[in-house]
Amino acid sequence: MEEKERLLIIKFSEADPELKRLWDEHQDYENKLRNLENKVRLSPEEELEKKRLQKLKLSGKDKMFEILKKYTAQEN
């Protein structure tokens, strides 16, 4: 995610609890994925968890961008 997008999310999340929740979840997924990626070898269960987290992170990111579209459209 680009810095510009991060700043917009932080800006609008103050007024939008759904965006705030999605952002917090996104960061949590990112941290969990980073921990898994730092391992030399993943167990089959960890591989499945990694894929699950990646899907959740992407889904949440899509939802955040939909919310951001609404806010940026209102500003223009």
C-alpha atoms as one frame of an Amber mdcrd trajectory, in Angstrom:
protein
   0.000   0.000   0.000   1.340   3.418  -0.921   2.014   6.122   1.644  -0.667
   8.371   0.119  -3.276   5.653   0.644  -2.110   5.039   4.205  -2.449   8.725
   5.018  -5.968   8.860   3.574  -6.998   5.808   5.574  -5.632   7.308   8.769
  -7.331  10.632   8.027 -10.782   9.181   7.334 -10.643   6.389   9.912 -11.042
   8.982  12.661 -14.608   9.589  11.467 -15.403   6.127  10.103 -15.424   3.223
  12.587 -15.697   0.623   9.799 -12.609   1.991   8.065 -10.778   2.083  11.405
 -11.702  -1.552  12.105 -10.578  -2.651   8.645  -7.302  -0.734   9.000  -6.593
  -2.297  12.396  -7.322  -5.764  11.022  -5.117  -5.079   7.987  -2.205  -4.162
  10.223  -2.789  -7.232  12.394  -2.799  -9.510   9.326   0.331  -7.808   8.046
   2.151  -8.433  11.333   1.082 -12.080  11.449   2.165 -12.587   7.843   5.519
 -10.963   8.532   6.061 -13.364  11.435   5.279 -16.338   9.206   7.490 -15.046
   6.406  10.410 -14.695   8.804  10.383 -18.426   9.432  12.810 -20.559   7.448
  10.266 -23.317   6.871   6.514 -23.406   7.364   4.499 -26.395   8.474   1.485
 -27.359   6.357  -0.763 -25.710   8.947   1.295 -22.522   8.808   1.106 -22.536
   4.997  -2.685 -22.742   5.217  -2.754 -19.964   7.817  -0.535 -17.820   5.598
  -2.905 -18.236   2.646  -5.924 -17.534   4.870  -4.337 -14.348   6.213  -3.387
 -13.195   2.712  -6.983 -13.608   1.548  -8.370 -11.783   4.575  -5.857  -8.971
   4.130  -6.703  -8.571   0.435 -10.445  -8.660   1.097 -10.095  -5.998   3.793
  -7.916  -3.873   1.533 -10.567  -3.999  -1.190 -13.208  -2.887   1.309 -10.996
  -0.042   2.538 -10.474   1.190  -1.009 -14.227   1.151  -1.639 -14.739   3.319
   1.441 -11.906   5.631   0.388 -13.478   6.058  -3.055 -16.593   7.455  -1.403
 -14.607   9.950   0.669 -12.363  11.082  -2.163 -15.379  11.482  -4.481 -17.018
  13.732  -1.881 -13.902  15.908  -1.686 -13.831  16.524  -5.444
